[in-house]
Amino acid sequence: MTDFTGRRQLLRCGLCGFSLLLGLPTASHAAENESIAGLPALGDAAQGLLPPAVETRLGERIMGEMRRQPEYLHDVLLRDYLQAIVQRLTKAADATAEPDAPHRFEVFVLRVASFNAFSLPGGYVGVHTGLVVDARAEAQLAAVFAHELSHITQRHIAQRLAQASTNNILSIGSLVLAILAGATGSGQAAEGLALGGQAAAVDRALRFSRNNERDADRVGTGILRASGYPPQAMASMLERLQNMSRLDNADVYAFLQDHPLTSERIADAQARGGNQPLPPDHSLRFWLMNARARVLTQDRSDAWRRLADELATKPAGFPAQRAAWAYGQALALQAINQFEAAALALQQAQNDASAFSPAERLPLDLAHGDWLLSQQQAQPALSLARQLLLVDPASRAALHLQARALLALPNKNATRDFLREQTVLHPHDIQLWKWLAQAYAATGEFAAQHRATGEAYALEDNLEGAVLQLKIAQRTPGANYFEASIIDARLQALQNRLRQDRQLDKLLPQ
């Protein structure tokens, strides 16, 4: 079997059933005290669905593995743009949900060039950067998300998981390898996994059925309409996939394997949402994120250099697109440390975007903040970040710019106080906890440094590492009574979670 064939097979058995990783029915954070014995078996035939507590914890465990992958992107600007689309869809999606389906959806992004998105248990939705690059309108992205949310709300994932786990198809370890290979397209993750009959069995058991796909298209179109997106976006997205596949574009292979495209699907989508052409998208934010995804998909200097050259001469039909190509050029040039040329490209982008509102131009201003930091101009970067938070108080990218600027300034106590406050306001932001640990180290508060590091590890689902950091914090002198009490309480809570995980592991095929 060739590497490419093996990769395709893993994509099939991984992504459709992204649903099956690590089925560890441990309680979620909100239900840590739930009795392990009270949870039904993962593949309880009488229930026919994955129990909600199991599904939630399963998603958390998958995400813990996912964040360790080199393809996982920690880009808050692109991620939050995509999350905002999902947030706009959430109310309508929630209205369609089956009993016990997740009610909260969280997006994460992978640096992979293929056109793909996939849903995980617990309400997680993964997106390849290639999907953002290949989309031609925000509404097409929304259509993909509406489809994936429908798989979640209709509990298609829970159904496939329960059926597959009843048959004990794969051990947990092999299953992790298959899913990671499917998510990232990485052959390395598949080493040691027996392909052939075993992978085929997983493929058959976990692939969404045609009925599942039709159901997701139908429900997804309704979600689009109720959320204010043009309902014909579903058919438009499917038609774009069809056109790309006709060009033998390998980048669409993963999505089409998990969501088989047929003329019937397109015709049904047109009947439900209409076959009118999708209005052209001239919004600045969409095209800026399209350009950003192009840059983030690359990870080598030669690729960034080629991309900068390509975007410098790429045709643009309207101001938002012209600004986006210049913005992408600036990001690519900055990635290869050509800061003077990057500044010129960014100024061109600002000129092309001058007619848009400050909120729409936010990514351009953030890029200027990054440039200022690259030139060791931390104080101007800090002033800019504060201005941008007035424009968009919810912008995590502006918040992160402020944190990075403060870390570059000499007043370490002010930096520590700011980050301590922000981790209270944003307790699930892993990067803020890592920066807080860095700030504590700079002020000599080493017990607190280990606690902050432990909190970051816990959010990454590295419970063993988190417990170790809290134990080190307990042994480290210098903590005041308040800090020592927090350390003790968090250590006990994390040890309880870890104990539950180990109990749950015993319930599953090894």
VOGU-3710 file (C-alpha; in Angstrom, 3 decimals, decimal comma):
1> mtdftgrrql> 0,000/0,000/0,000  1,430/3,401/-0,908  1,774/6,154/1,676  -0,907/8,174/-0,120  -3,309/5,251/-0,139  -2,638/4,621/3,518  -3,241/8,248/4,300  -6,564/8,176/2,475  -7,655/5,094/4,355  -6,761/6,733/7,648
11> lrcglcgfsl> -8,604/9,866/6,660  -11,698/7,756/6,177  -11,413/5,842/9,424  -10,244/8,874/11,372  -12,423/11,803/10,475  -15,835/10,241/10,144  -15,305/8,734/13,371  -13,430/11,374/14,904  -16,024/10,410/17,140  -14,312/7,465/18,640
21> llglptasha> -11,075/8,471/20,219  -10,290/7,579/23,797  -13,788/6,800/24,884  -13,183/7,637/28,464  -16,438/8,182/30,290  -15,000/10,434/32,910  -17,109/13,243/34,201  -16,877/16,703/32,669  -15,616/19,680/34,662  -19,198/20,514/35,567
31> aenesiaglp> -19,878/17,003/36,765  -16,625/15,802/38,275  -18,379/14,219/41,231  -20,655/12,034/39,127  -20,299/8,400/40,103  -18,223/6,344/37,711  -20,308/3,289/38,441  -23,447/5,156/37,423  -22,304/5,660/33,851  -23,534/3,163/31,269
41> algdaaqgll> -21,049/1,237/29,186  -19,679/3,084/26,162  -21,475/0,845/23,730  -24,616/0,113/25,706  -26,884/-1,425/23,077  -29,978/-0,705/25,113  -29,205/2,993/25,052  -28,059/3,154/21,422  -26,274/6,447/22,039  -23,137/7,615/23,748
51> ppavetrlge> -24,096/8,890/27,232  -23,792/12,702/27,402  -21,243/12,668/30,240  -19,108/10,213/28,293  -19,412/12,252/25,103  -18,344/15,451/26,865  -15,318/13,892/28,509  -14,435/12,063/25,319  -14,282/15,369/23,459  -12,026/16,830/26,141
61> rimgemrrqp> -9,649/13,898/25,868  -9,525/14,177/22,084  -8,752/17,866/22,335  -5,954/17,165/24,787  -4,327/14,961/22,155  -5,126/17,390/19,359  -3,393/20,333/21,034  -0,174/18,331/21,152  -0,078/17,944/17,379  2,291/20,203/15,401
71> eylhdvllrd> -0,562/21,045/13,013  -2,661/22,564/15,801  -2,791/26,345/15,342  -2,795/28,706/18,330  -3,899/31,663/16,209  -6,569/33,483/18,205  -7,455/35,911/15,398  -8,428/33,276/12,823  -9,937/30,984/15,423  -12,102/33,716/16,921
81> ylqaivqrlt> -13,327/34,784/13,471  -14,480/31,220/12,804  -15,913/30,906/16,315  -17,974/34,049/15,672  -19,565/32,361/12,646  -20,397/29,328/14,756  -21,736/31,564/17,509  -24,095/33,170/15,001  -25,354/29,685/14,091  -25,586/28,389/17,660
91> kaadataepd> -29,071/29,569/18,621  -30,657/28,039/15,519  -28,578/24,865/15,855  -29,565/24,510/19,498  -33,233/24,761/18,526  -32,830/21,636/16,356  -30,941/19,603/18,962  -31,944/16,139/20,050  -32,227/15,526/23,814  -28,824/15,386/25,539
101> aphrfevfvl> -26,976/16,815/22,517  -24,193/19,331/23,260  -25,343/22,939/23,499  -21,929/24,572/23,231  -19,707/24,415/20,160  -15,996/25,172/20,075  -13,876/25,638/16,951  -10,197/24,780/16,598  -7,919/25,157/13,570  -5,313/22,847/12,034
111> rvasfnafsl> -2,539/23,868/9,650  -3,523/21,548/6,810  -3,999/22,592/3,164  -6,976/20,334/2,447  -10,594/21,476/2,254  -11,976/19,878/5,391  -13,938/20,324/8,581  -15,039/17,658/11,021  -17,058/17,312/14,194  -15,975/15,652/17,418
121> pggyvgvhtg> -17,921/14,421/20,422  -18,668/17,091/22,969  -19,387/19,857/20,455  -15,885/20,451/19,037  -15,475/21,339/15,354  -12,095/21,128/13,625  -11,267/23,254/10,583  -8,376/22,935/8,166  -6,846/26,211/7,014  -7,412/24,969/3,466
131> lvvdaraeaq> -11,166/25,308/3,952  -10,826/29,045/4,660  -8,470/29,463/1,699  -10,774/27,693/-0,759  -14,043/29,319/0,369  -15,244/32,261/-1,681  -17,677/33,722/0,846  -18,288/33,653/4,578  -21,659/32,079/3,848  -19,890/29,032/2,385
141> laavfahels> -17,920/28,652/5,617  -21,188/29,003/7,514  -22,717/26,246/5,374  -19,899/23,858/6,286  -20,281/24,716/9,968  -24,077/24,356/9,820  -23,609/20,877/8,335  -21,105/19,860/11,039  -23,197/21,302/13,862  -26,109/19,260/12,557
151> hitqrhiaqr> -24,071/16,066/12,913  -23,550/17,080/16,544  -27,097/18,216/17,386  -28,687/15,207/15,691  -26,313/12,993/17,730  -24,959/11,231/14,649  -21,565/11,038/16,351  -23,003/9,507/19,500  -24,868/6,920/17,410  -21,793/5,851/15,463
161> laqastnnil> -19,660/5,725/18,589  -22,076/3,556/20,520  -22,421/1,129/17,620  -18,689/0,928/16,947  -17,612/0,534/20,557  -20,093/-2,309/21,050  -17,956/-4,295/18,612  -14,642/-3,378/20,303  -13,218/-2,508/16,895  -9,980/-0,906/18,014
171> sigslvlail> -7,929/-0,576/21,132  -7,749/2,949/22,496  -4,120/3,398/21,518  -4,616/2,353/17,909  -7,716/4,455/17,696  -5,845/7,557/18,847  -3,295/7,025/16,098  -5,997/6,620/13,470  -7,869/9,736/14,513  -4,808/11,944/14,705
181> agatgsgqaa> -3,680/10,702/11,305  -7,096/11,460/9,902  -7,242/14,927/11,425  -3,800/16,081/10,397  -3,141/14,025/7,288  0,054/12,867/8,961  1,484/9,522/7,979  3,737/9,596/11,049  0,754/9,366/13,359  -0,226/6,156/11,649
191> eglalggqaa> 3,015/4,289/12,317  2,318/1,099/14,170  -1,361/1,033/13,211  -2,338/-2,113/11,335  -4,143/-0,997/8,201  -6,145/-3,264/5,962  -8,895/-5,248/7,670  -8,789/-3,362/10,954  -8,938/0,079/9,330  -11,672/-1,092/6,981
201> avdralrfsr> -13,748/-2,259/9,928  -13,404/1,129/11,594  -14,222/2,840/8,312  -17,450/0,882/7,881  -18,538/1,334/11,468  -17,811/5,037/11,863  -18,603/6,570/8,503  -21,700/8,715/8,531  -24,484/7,053/6,594  -26,143/8,625/3,565
211> nnerdadrvg> -29,140/9,291/5,760  -26,859/11,105/8,215  -25,495/13,254/5,402  -28,919/14,107/4,017  -30,119/14,879/7,518  -27,159/17,200/8,152  -27,751/18,991/4,823  -31,449/19,435/5,585  -31,023/20,608/9,175  -27,987/22,698/8,222
221> tgilrasgyp> -29,917/24,600/5,550  -32,571/25,465/8,114  -29,870/26,654/10,516  -28,414/28,907/7,808  -31,788/30,457/7,054  -32,662/31,009/10,711  -29,245/32,593/11,354  -29,573/35,155/8,583  -27,197/33,537/6,109  -28,439/32,963/2,543
231> pqamasmler> -29,855/29,410/2,542  -28,495/28,754/-0,963  -25,024/28,748/0,624  -25,371/24,999/1,248  -25,851/24,225/-2,432  -23,162/26,776/-3,325  -20,661/25,067/-1,051  -21,479/21,632/-2,474  -21,168/22,943/-6,026  -17,763/24,436/-5,240
241> lqnmsrldna> -16,646/21,060/-3,900  -17,914/19,410/-7,063  -16,010/21,855/-9,273  -12,824/21,394/-7,253  -13,125/17,613/-7,402  -13,555/17,738/-11,191  -10,175/19,432/-11,355  -8,760/16,386/-9,525  -7,877/18,573/-6,572  -6,486/16,226/-3,931
251> dvyaflqdhp> -7,100/18,815/-1,237  -10,838/18,100/-1,299  -10,360/14,346/-0,940  -10,617/14,227/2,846  -13,908/16,102/2,977  -15,460/14,090/0,167  -14,491/10,814/1,823  -16,341/11,790/4,978  -19,198/13,572/3,217  -19,755/11,758/-0,103
261> ltseriadaq> -20,907/14,223/-2,745  -23,691/13,164/-5,091  -25,841/14,962/-7,629  -28,794/14,053/-5,417  -27,284/15,932/-2,469  -26,754/19,047/-4,566  -30,246/18,866/-6,053  -31,793/18,438/-2,603  -29,792/21,394/-1,272  -30,971/23,529/-4,196
271> arggnqplpp> -34,581/22,500/-3,623  -34,391/23,456/0,060  -32,264/26,600/-0,132  -32,818/27,774/-3,673  -30,490/27,703/-6,655  -29,963/31,444/-6,911  -26,292/32,426/-7,191  -24,686/33,241/-3,878  -24,176/37,025/-3,623  -20,501/37,985/-3,921
281> dhslrfwlmn> -18,822/38,569/-0,572  -17,035/41,937/-0,479  -16,573/42,017/3,304  -13,115/42,994/4,486  -12,970/40,617/7,467  -13,662/37,510/5,366  -10,972/38,301/2,802  -8,436/39,266/5,456  -8,980/35,889/7,134  -8,749/34,173/3,741
291> ararvltqdr> -5,325/35,774/3,248  -4,283/34,999/6,831  -5,175/31,326/6,344  -2,974/31,239/3,232  0,000/32,408/5,293  -0,738/30,150/8,271  -1,013/27,095/6,033  2,709/27,466/5,268  5,489/26,784/7,744  8,711/27,267/5,762
301> sdawrrlade> 10,634/30,344/4,648  10,703/29,386/0,972  6,922/28,859/0,952  6,314/32,246/2,620  8,634/33,909/0,093  6,745/32,370/-2,843  3,424/33,345/-1,297  4,546/36,950/-0,818  5,538/37,104/-4,487  2,254/35,519/-5,563
311> latkpagfpa> 0,089/37,882/-3,519  2,004/40,930/-4,758  0,703/40,291/-8,284  -2,523/38,411/-7,550  -5,548/39,981/-9,344  -8,130/41,578/-7,079  -11,648/42,515/-8,104  -12,619/44,926/-5,316  -11,084/46,926/-2,414  -11,494/44,250/0,286
321> qraawaygqa> -9,655/41,726/-1,836  -6,878/44,194/-2,733  -6,409/44,975/0,959  -6,385/41,263/1,808  -3,688/40,360/-0,720  -1,478/43,195/0,571  -2,168/42,064/4,159  -1,220/38,486/3,325  1,930/39,722/1,617  2,835/41,705/4,741
331> lalqainqfe> 2,315/38,676/7,005  4,414/36,437/4,762  7,229/39,010/4,581  7,150/39,470/8,352  7,418/35,689/8,777  10,747/35,757/6,901  11,973/38,855/8,790  11,705/41,241/5,849  10,269/43,894/8,117  10,782/46,956/5,920
341> aaalalqqaq> 9,014/45,364/2,962  6,320/44,060/5,317  5,663/47,595/6,594  5,234/48,882/3,032  2,785/46,078/2,161  0,827/46,686/5,351  0,589/50,395/4,590  -0,787/49,508/1,155  -3,383/47,276/2,812  -4,382/50,094/5,153
351> ndasafspae> -4,786/52,455/2,204  -6,954/49,959/0,306  -9,102/49,405/3,420  -9,489/53,066/4,360  -13,226/53,116/3,546  -14,015/50,314/6,006  -14,866/50,741/9,683  -12,209/50,541/12,449  -13,716/47,239/13,637  -13,330/45,714/10,167
361> rlpldlahgd> -9,747/46,990/9,910  -8,793/45,458/13,265  -6,638/42,638/11,781  -4,578/45,232/9,898  -3,974/47,212/13,094  -3,054/44,036/14,946  -0,506/43,245/12,235  0,943/46,712/12,827  1,156/45,861/16,529  3,079/42,693/15,685
371> wllsqqqaqp> 5,423/44,785/13,532  6,000/47,218/16,392  6,943/44,358/18,714  9,312/42,959/16,081  11,060/46,357/16,167  11,285/46,329/19,997  8,717/49,139/20,218  6,756/47,657/23,112  5,296/50,887/24,485  3,684/51,965/21,167
381> alslarqlll> 2,418/48,385/20,756  0,864/48,568/24,228  -0,850/51,885/23,424  -2,175/50,431/20,162  -3,505/47,307/21,911  -5,403/49,434/24,407  -6,916/51,496/21,576  -7,974/48,344/19,739  -9,682/46,971/22,848  -11,798/50,119/22,845
391> vdpasraalh> -12,775/49,333/19,246  -13,523/45,675/20,050  -13,506/44,864/23,778  -14,056/41,156/23,031  -10,988/40,803/20,797  -8,733/38,155/22,285  -6,105/38,992/19,671  -5,950/42,589/20,959  -5,822/41,269/24,533  -2,923/38,987/23,609
401> lqarallalp> -1,141/41,890/21,912  -1,449/43,858/25,159  -0,068/40,927/27,162  2,890/40,465/24,804  3,674/44,178/24,911  3,595/44,184/28,724  5,884/41,137/28,858  8,405/43,085/26,754  8,385/46,059/29,163  10,507/46,295/32,329
411> nknatrdflr> 7,675/46,681/34,889  7,194/42,989/35,689  4,877/43,610/38,653  2,393/45,451/36,414  2,601/42,633/33,889  1,948/40,015/36,578  -1,023/41,949/37,964  -2,557/42,373/34,524  -2,187/38,694/33,624  -3,461/37,559/37,017
421> eqtvlhphdi> -6,584/39,648/36,457  -7,035/38,346/32,906  -6,800/34,691/33,952  -9,673/35,370/36,344  -11,706/36,945/33,523  -10,654/34,333/30,939  -9,910/31,160/32,941  -9,896/28,873/29,874  -7,305/30,838/27,886  -4,262/28,553/27,946
431> qlwkwlaqay> -1,876/31,159/26,569  -2,701/33,667/29,303  -1,834/31,066/31,955  1,498/30,369/30,233  2,297/34,063/30,119  1,277/34,417/33,780  3,748/31,650/34,657  6,405/33,605/32,761  5,499/36,795/34,647  5,624/35,010/38,020
441> aatgefaaqh> 9,085/33,695/37,166  10,209/37,249/36,371  9,007/38,485/39,783  10,560/35,551/41,655  7,224/33,993/42,705  8,195/30,455/41,817  5,449/28,550/43,634  2,853/30,636/41,778  4,797/30,047/38,550  4,386/26,279/38,929
451> ratgeayale> 0,686/26,671/39,767  0,072/28,762/36,634  1,961/26,214/34,548  -0,170/23,466/36,102  -3,359/25,334/35,165  -2,165/25,560/31,554  -1,384/21,825/31,534  -4,810/21,023/32,974  -6,513/23,021/30,218  -4,478/21,037/27,703
461> dnlegavlql> -5,769/17,875/29,410  -2,264/16,940/30,527  -3,457/16,009/34,002  -0,315/14,116/35,001  1,814/17,147/34,143  -0,604/19,454/35,944  -0,512/17,371/39,131  3,288/17,270/39,005  3,466/21,067/38,691  1,119/21,542/41,659
471> kiaqrtpgan> 3,193/19,146/43,780  6,319/21,114/42,882  4,454/24,298/43,824  3,618/22,821/47,239  7,309/22,128/47,873  8,509/25,500/46,606  9,052/28,058/49,397  7,774/31,612/49,252  4,035/31,175/48,731  1,801/33,238/50,982
481> yfeasiidar> -1,165/31,695/52,784  -3,628/32,632/50,016  -1,456/31,170/47,251  -0,716/28,021/49,273  -4,443/27,460/49,829  -5,137/27,742/46,103  -2,339/25,292/45,341  -3,693/22,728/47,815  -7,270/23,010/46,561  -6,331/22,787/42,892
491> lqalqnrlrq> -4,044/19,817/43,512  -6,850/17,915/45,212  -9,294/18,697/42,385  -6,845/17,653/39,677  -5,917/14,448/41,519  -9,621/13,576/41,695  -9,999/14,131/37,947  -6,930/12,028/37,232  -8,218/9,233/39,495  -11,530/9,205/37,638
501> drqldkllpq> -9,770/9,037/34,280  -7,759/6,016/35,366  -10,879/4,257/36,616  -12,639/4,929/33,361  -9,737/3,629/31,288  -10,358/0,220/32,814  -13,876/0,127/31,374  -12,631/0,304/27,799  -10,896/-2,106/25,411  -7,148/-1,965/25,829
//
